[in-house]
Amino acid sequence: MAKHILSWICLILFLAALQCGPSRQQGETAAQKAVSIQFRLIDESVKRGEPLMVLKGTEDRYRVAERVLLDERDIESVSVRRPPRDRYRISITLGPGGREKLSRTTARAIGRKLGIVIDNELISVPIIREPITGTGLLITGAITDEEAERIRKAFSRPR
């Protein structure tokens, strides 16, 4: 009988902790940290057995290099917009370290494809035509309303 009472007490405490949970503000901070944006080169070589990523919204498959060139730590700010009857546009402003990394990498990778991965989904695969030396980038791709809102919220607060 004592074991059953102890089990019920543990269950009640567990459920109470779930209901109380983190405050809304803390929950938003957790969601903020959960957004992952990565820039990785597309590996054009044929390697059997390596996994391929599907470009979201298509059936196109790409082998994305393991090495991450830039990620959310290199980003200074992000804004998300959607013109009427068009895809979402994500404007990214890079910090000084991110600008340097992107400039150096794109200068060596002209003609190659750059994979843009958000939360482990390949959303865009532009071809690098020239070194990217500016402070900002504009990304378009197959992004849902929910994903756009999550990205906007994650980067709208100081990190």
N, C-alpha and C positions, 0 to 999 in steps of 0.2 A: 504494500500500500504506500509506503514511504517513497519507493522508487517512482510510482505513478504521480504522486504529488510533486516530487522534484522535477519530473519530466514536464508536467503541466506548468510549473513555475518557470522553467527554462524556455518553454514555448511562448508563454505570455511575455517574458522579458524580450525575447527575440522579436516578436511581433510588434511590441511597443517601440523597440529600436528602429524597426523598419518604418513605422508610421511617423516617428519623430524625424528620423533621417537628417541629412544635412539641410541647412537652410537653402532657400531658393537661390540666394546669392552664391553660396558655396557650390550648389549644383551647376550653376552657370559657369563657374570657374572650372569645374571638372570637365564640362563639355568643351570649354575653350581649349583645354590641354589635349582633348581627344582628337581635334582636327589635325590631320597630317597632310602637309603639302610637300611633295618632293619633285625635283627636276632630275631626271636620269636619262642618259643617252640610250637610244635604241641600238641593240646589238644586231647587226645585219648578218653576222656569220651564222652558219647552219651548225647547230650542235644538237645532236640527238638526245632526247630524254629530258632536256631542260624545259621548265614550264614556260608557257606563253601567256601573256595577258591579253584579254579581249578589250578592244577600244570600245568604251561605253557607247551604246546606241548604234553599234554596227556589229558585224561578224568578223571584222578584221582582227588578226592576232599578231602580236609583236613580242619579241624577246627583249625585255627591258633589262638593261645592265644592273647588276647588284649595287654598284657604287652610286651613292647619292651625291649629286653635285651641289645642290642647294636644298634646304628644307625650311620649315617655318621659323627656325631661329635666325635665318638670314633676311627675314621679311620685316620691314618697318611698319607698313600699314597695308590694309586691304579694303577695297570697296567693291560692292556687288551691285550691278545694275542690270535691268532687263528692259531694253527698248520694246515698244509695242510690236507684237508679231515677230519677235526675234529671239535668239538664244541669250542666255545670261552672259554677261561680260564681267570678268573678275579683273579689276585693276590692282596690280601689286606694285608697291614701292619698296625697293630693296634698301637695306642699310648699306653702309660703306663696304663692309666685308663681303656682303652678298653681291654687290656690283662688281667688285674686283674678281670674285670667283667666276661669276657668269661671263664677264668680259674675257678672262683668260681661257675659260673652257670653250666658249663659242668661237674664239679666234682659231682654236686648234681643231674644231669640229665642223667647219663649213661643209655643207652638202649632206651632213648627217641629220638624222631625225632626233628630236628631243622629246622624251616622254614626260608628260605632266601627270602626276599621280596624286589624287586626293583621296585620302582614307583608303588606300590600297586599291583604288580603281583608276584605271588609265582613262583620262578624260580628253586628252588632246595630244596630237603627235605632229607638231609643226616641223618643217625642214629648216635648218639653220642656213640662212642665205648669206649672212655677214655677221661679224662680231656684234654682240649686243652690249653696247657700252653705256646706255642711258640708265636713268634711275628707276624707270618703271617698265612694267610689262602689262600687256592686255591679253587675257586668256579667254577663249570661247570654247564651249564644248557641251556635251550632253550632261547638263546639270539639272536636277529636279528642283522644284520650289523649296522642298524641305532642306536639301543639301545647300542651296544658296543661302537660306536663312541661317543655317548652322554655321556656315563659313563667315557670314556677316557678323553674327553674334560673337563668334570666337575671336575675331580680330577687331571688334569695335571697342574693346576695353583694354586698358594698359596691361601689358604682360610682364 
